[in-house]
């Protein structure tokens, strides 16, 4: 456990940041999951419309350092590849 005042304050701040980062990660994961559901259903029109919101969620997670930029780029690349593959 933190002993000094500064360490206690840093611990409180890290707990608050953890909640914020977790929300960002969850939002990105939910967006990806909903896009994958649409791809599995074969709905190309709705899936291609949802790609921009998935990109937005991933970019926000990257901006706040909740996700690594290469991870987000890889996910977006693979998802857009799936959407393109739909007939």
C-alpha positions in Angstrom: 0.0 0.0 0.0 1.1 3.6 -0.6 2.7 5.2 2.3 3.6 8.8 1.4 1.0 11.5 0.5 2.3 11.7 -3.1 2.0 7.9 -3.5 -1.5 7.9 -2.2 -2.5 10.7 -4.6 -0.9 8.9 -7.5 -2.8 5.8 -6.6 -6.1 7.6 -6.6 -5.3 9.2 -9.9 -4.4 5.8 -11.4 -7.7 4.4 -10.3 -9.6 7.2 -12.0 -7.5 6.8 -15.2 -8.2 3.0 -15.1 -11.9 3.6 -15.2 -11.6 6.0 -18.1 -9.3 3.8 -20.1 -11.6 0.8 -19.5 -14.6 2.7 -20.8 -12.7 3.6 -24.0 -11.6 0.0 -24.5 -15.1 -1.4 -23.9 -16.6 1.1 -26.4 -14.1 0.1 -29.0 -14.7 -3.6 -28.3 -18.4 -3.2 -28.5 -18.2 -1.4 -31.8 -15.9 -4.1 -33.3 -18.3 -6.8 -32.0 -21.3 -5.2 -33.6 -19.5 -4.9 -36.9 -18.5 -8.5 -36.8 -22.2 -9.5 -36.1 -23.3 -7.6 -39.2 -20.5 -9.2 -41.3 -21.6 -12.6 -40.1 -25.2 -11.8 -41.0 -24.0 -10.7 -44.5 -25.4 -7.2 -44.3 -22.9 -5.3 -46.4 -24.7 -2.0 -46.5 -25.1 -1.7 -42.7 -21.6 -3.0 -42.1 -19.9 -0.5 -44.4 -21.9 2.3 -42.7 -20.7 1.1 -39.3 -17.0 1.0 -40.3 -16.6 4.7 -39.7 -18.0 4.5 -36.1 -15.7 1.6 -35.4 -12.8 3.7 -36.7 -13.9 6.6 -34.5 -14.0 4.3 -31.4 -10.6 2.8 -32.1 -9.1 6.3 -32.8 -10.4 7.6 -29.5 -8.9 4.7 -27.6 -5.6 5.3 -29.3 -5.7 9.0 -28.6 -6.1 8.4 -24.8 -3.4 5.6 -24.9 -6.0 2.9 -24.0 -4.9 1.0 -27.1 -1.7 0.9 -29.0 -1.9 2.6 -32.4 -0.6 -0.4 -34.3 -3.2 -2.7 -32.6 -6.0 -0.3 -33.6 -4.6 -0.1 -37.1 -4.5 -3.9 -37.4 -8.0 -4.3 -36.1 -9.4 -1.7 -38.5 -7.5 -3.2 -41.4 -8.8 -6.7 -40.8 -12.4 -5.5 -40.3 -12.4 -3.4 -43.5 -11.0 -6.4 -45.3 -13.9 -8.5 -44.0 -16.5 -5.9 -45.1 -14.9 -5.7 -48.5 -15.1 -9.5 -48.9 -18.9 -9.5 -48.5 -20.6 -9.9 -51.8 
